[in-house]
């Protein structure tokens, strides 16, 4: 139990550090550094950490998320499952509040048989939109 609490504290600390870094990078205008921090936040979600959904809503970039989603859909149609999962993960970095993106990544991961991604995606579909009929 103590190890789990320690891990949760580390995840929470990592989330707080990413968010502080993103705020600084927004002031500086360093898009590359901000992208790396978005990737780190997504890695925390994929590891099972429930990031602060209200703060996630403040960093949403729908345009970028939809661009990545379109590439992911194209990869899926081309049966490039791994690429599709990667693009949906990237889309989630820009909009972790979109339950459709979580659902799409879950479906593509099922095709790829990437079991760990399937579990995290299902958890987040529930967290983001518990009433989603796509579960």
N, C-alpha and C positions, 0 to 999 in steps of 0.2 A: 504494500500500500504506500509506503513512504517513497519507493522508487517511482510509482505512478504520479504521486503528487509533485515530486521533483521534476519529472518530465513535463508535466502540465505547466509548472512555473517557468521552465526553460522555454516552452512554446510561447507562453504569454509574453515573456521578456523579448523573445525574438520578434514576435508580432509588433510589440511596442517600438522596438528599434527600427524595424522596417518602416513603420508609419512615420516616425520622426524623420527618418532619412528621406522618405518620399516628400514630406513637407519642405525639407531643406532643398531638395533637388527641384521642386516646383518653383521655388524662389530663384534658384540659379538657372533654371531652364535646361538642365542636363537630362535630356530624354533617355539617353543610354543607361545612366545610373538608375533612373526611376524604373526603367524596364527590368533591370536586374532585381530591384526590390519587389516589383510585382511578381516576378518569378519566384522569389523567396516566399512571399505570402502564399502563393499557390502551392508551393512545396509543403508548407505548414498545413494547409487544408488537406492535401493529399495524404499527409501523415496522420490525419484524423483530428487535427486541432480545429476547433470551431472558432474561426475568426469573428470579430465583432461585426455583425451584419450591418449595423447602422454606419459604421466607418467604411465598410465595403461599398455601401451605396454612394458614399461621397467620392469615391475614386473611379466610378464606372465611366468607361469610354465606349459607348454603344457602337460608334462608327468603326473603331478598331476591332471590337469583338465580332461584329457582323462580317467584317472583311475576313477575319480568320475562320469564322464559321463557314463562309462561302467556299474557301479553299478546302476546309475539312469535308464539306459535302462533296466537292469535286473528287477529292481523294477517295472518299467512300464509294462513289459511283465507279471509280477506276479500280476498285478492289485493293487499294493501297491502305490497308487497315491501320498499320502502324503510323503512317503519315497522317491519317484522319484523326487518330487519337491525339497525336502531337498538336495538330492545329486546333482541335477542340480544347485541349489543355491551354494553349496560348490564348484562345478566345476567353477562357475562364479567368485568365490573368487580368483581362480588361473588364470583364463583367461577371464576377462570381455570384451575382444575385439572380442570374437568368437560369431558371430551372430547366429550360429547354436545352441549354448548352450542357448542363450536367446529364440530362437524359440522353442527348446525342452522343456524348462521350461514352456513357455507359453502354449504349447500343453498339458502338464501334468497338469498344473494348471486348464486348461479348463475341463479336465476330473474330477478333484477334485472339481471344481467349486469354486476355491479360487479367487474371483473376483479381489481383490487388486493386487495380483501377476500378473494376466493377464494383467492389465493395464500397470504396470511398465515394464513387459517384452516386450510388444509391443513398448513402447517408446524406449527402449534400442535397440531393433532390428533395429529400424530406425536410431538411433544415430550411432551405430557401423557400419552398412552397409546399407545405405539408398537405395542402388540399389538391395538389396536382393530380389530375386523372391519369397521368402518364406513368405512375409508379406501378 
